[in-house]
């Protein structure tokens, strides 16, 4: 979850790198935030999904907002792409392969009708021979929320600095096992599976309503949903899913499960773990960060011993705020997780790193009141002094490499340079 700050504290920006960044169009750039936050000039947002959760998330709803990109002049290119994919799967049926784009929207998932849990961009289209069968496709390259970009930037620069073969994973020469705890609209796992051909992504979501919402209203691939017996809920993907996702949906496994139970029961070893698990009351469950609970102990056994990396989304005020100031009190009321941030960081370090080689750091997320915490086993960094500056430089030095290898539409460096703080 995420909040847009109402205050603008001075940021302590460390400049580790001056490398020029190539310009790549980013449809999720924060400059477009008014499109999904809403302004006085945008009043045509409407509710496309609404139901009540019995898993602590209150009223779960999805609001849609018009999107300015891609503009209508680019729609024929996508229609041709859909036609091409259809004819690849159905040779000789070119006459039946005509598709039309209806448009693009931002769709925002809310809990308790207030907290914005996630935002995605979806494309709506239909097959001309079946005009009543409209389908949605979440745009996998588009990440609107800054903290997701921060988690990706911090996580991949860290694992790259641990001598992990990221190029091999991106090209599909090796398998990269990724675990995402907390699903929301599914933008993070979908982005990972689309950018990394070798990625196999397990997603754990406790609320079945959130799962069905992401599929029905936010264009997440339906074939990814798993049953309690670890089988696909669908025997085979639909033709439309095959057209849109090719093999991406086959590398996504979306489980309805309690995170603690899943980690305790699984036998998989994960290279990367992303944790973003807040409920409708904006609470990060204690059992996911309590050092005495089974979750962290089990995660310790499931994390790769040499380069295993964990990234956690945390709500936090800015470090410049005095803990007893009125500003800090304001944010602590707004962000219930804030007062526990240090405890969370320390618990993850004690269990996942302990006395071994590794490190834990946090970075502040630009524009919103979040921090990304990163835990690295980092055996590839044994030759570096364990100081904040040396670790920061080692991680940040991988920024341009990660941007280029993953073809990121956003500047990775911008999301790892703010308030880099080593957890002692």
PyMOL commands that set and color helices and strands:
alter all, ss='L'
color gray80, all
select helices_A, chain A and resi 30-37+72-89+94-96+146-161+166-171+187-195+208-217+222-224+239-245+248-251+259-265+286-288+294-302+326-334+338-352+379-381+388-396+399-406+412-415
alter helices_A, ss='H'
color red, helices_A
select strands_A, chain A and resi 46-52+59-66+99-111+115-127+130-138+176-181+199-205+252-256+272-275+309-315+359-364+370-376+421-422
alter strands_A, ss='S'
color yellow, strands_A
deselect
rebuild
show_as cartoon
